[in-house]
Amino acid sequence: MTTSIDSERTVRVTVNGVPREATVPVRRVLADALRDDLGLTGTHVGCAHGVCGSCTVLVDGEPVRSCLVLAVQVDGAEVTTVEGLAREDHQGGQVLHPVQEAFRECHALQCGFCTPGFLVTIAAGLEARDRSAEITEEEVDELVGGNLCRCTGYANIKKAVRHAAATMREAQ
């Protein structure tokens, strides 16, 4: 008895608000599909084991390690990558997300490899919390604790989280 197993599938997904489609090998991880099939190279793959957090994207609003999720698993989902954090300014440009702006202002990156994962993770965490409450050090630690950085020592990353939280609080 022989069985036919599909080796490729067409995946339809909304990425950063834009409907996209790609035919991918069924074993291709989301990170590779985003980078290789859709040309969105902001998502970085560090460890390829889900440990470092560099590949974090949002799937239906929740942070996921895109190196651990197959592209076929997100068929029909909404995916937000680091490229989708900024919003249109309605004048032909973009306005950075408060976390992106805070990273710039607080010098929270050095080589930048881990930055996309931090930005997506922190943005999701700050968007989900009660903005009227001042952020605690425990919350800051929780937001950065799942991502690894080999360059910064985390001090300026934590400073950026506090800065972004304050900015978002004031913007209410």
N, C-alpha and C positions, 0 to 999 in steps of 0.2 A: 504494500500500500504506500502510495506517495502522497505527500501533502504539499500544497502550494503555500509558501510563506512569503508574504510581501517583504521585499528588502528595502523599499522606499514608500513613503507616504507623503501626500500633500497636506501641509499644515497651514491653517488659516488662523491668524492671530492679529490682534490690534496691538501695535507697538508704538508707544509714545503718541497715542491717539490716531495713528494712521493704520488702516487695514492693510495687512501684508500677507503674502502667500509664498510658500517655498516648498519644493519637493525635496525631502531630506531622507537620508538613510534612517531606518527605524531606530538605530542605536546611536544616533547623533545626539549629543547633549545640547541643551538649550544654549549654553555659552558659545559653543561652536557654531550653532545655527545662526545666532545673532551676529557673530563676527564674520563667519565665512559665507553664509547664504544671504544675509540681509545687509551686510556691509556696515554694521554698527559696532565699531571697534572700541567703544568706550568701556565695554565690559571686559575686564581682564581676568585671565585664568592664572592663578598663582600655584596652588598646591594640587589642584584637580582631585581633591579628596574631601572638599567641603569644610576644611579646617580654617583656612586663612580669611575667608570672607571677601576677597577681591572681586569675585564674580557675582556678588549679590545684586539681584534685580528684584523688582516687585512683580508678582503674579497676582492679578486681581487684588492689588493693594497690599499684599503680604510679602515681606522679604523672604526670598528663597535663594539658595546657593545654586546658581545656574549650571554649575559643573556636575551637580547631582541629579538634575531633572532632565529627562529626555524631552526633546523638542516635541515629539508626538503627544506628550502628556499635557502640553499647554494649548493644544488645538482648541480654538474657540475662546481662549482667555485674553485678558488684557495684560500686557507686559509693559512695564516702565523701566527703562534703562537710565543711566546717568545722563544720556543725551536728552531725555524727556523731563528732567527736573525743572529746567528753566521754562518760563512762559513767554508767550508773545507779548510785545509791548504795543502792538497795533500801530506801529510806525515803521515796520520792516525789520525790527530788531528783537532782542529778547531781554527779559529781566531775569537775573539769576534768582534761584531759590534762596531763601535766607541762609540755608546751610552752606550753599556754594559761596555766597557773599562772605559769610563768617570765616570759611576756610581761607579765602583770599585775604581778608582783613587781619586775621590772626596768624597768618603764616603757618597754617596747619598741615602743610605738605612739604616734602622734600623731593624724593624721586617721583612721586605721584602714582606709582604702580598700585598701591592699595587704595588710593583716594576714591575711585568710583564706588567701590564697595562700601566705604565709610559714608560717603555722601548719601547713597541710596538708603542704607540702613538707618542713619541718623535722621534723615528727612522723614522716613516712615514713622519712626519712633516719636519724633516731635509732633508730627501731624496727628498722631493717635492719642496723645496725652491731653490733659486739661490744660489749655494754654494760659488760663487765668492764674494758675498756681505757679509759684516760683520753682524752678527745677532744683532738685536736690543733688548732692554729690553722688548718692547711690544711683539715681537715675542716669546721671552722666556716665558713671562707671558701667552701668548696664548697657547703655547705648553703644559704647565703644568696646566693650569686653569681648564681643564675638568676632572682632576683626583684628588681624595682625598687621603691624607695621614694624619694619626693621630699621627705619631711619629716624623717626621723630622723637621717640621717648614718650609720646602721647600727651605731653603737657599742653602743647598748642592745639591739639585735636580736642582735648577736653575744654580748653578755653573757647574754641570755636563753637562747641555744643552749647555752652553757657551763653555765649553771645547770640547765637541763632535763636535759642529759646527766649531770651529777653526781647529780641527783635520781633519775634512772632507774638509774644505776649503784648507788646506795645501796639502792634498792628490790629489788635482785636477791635 
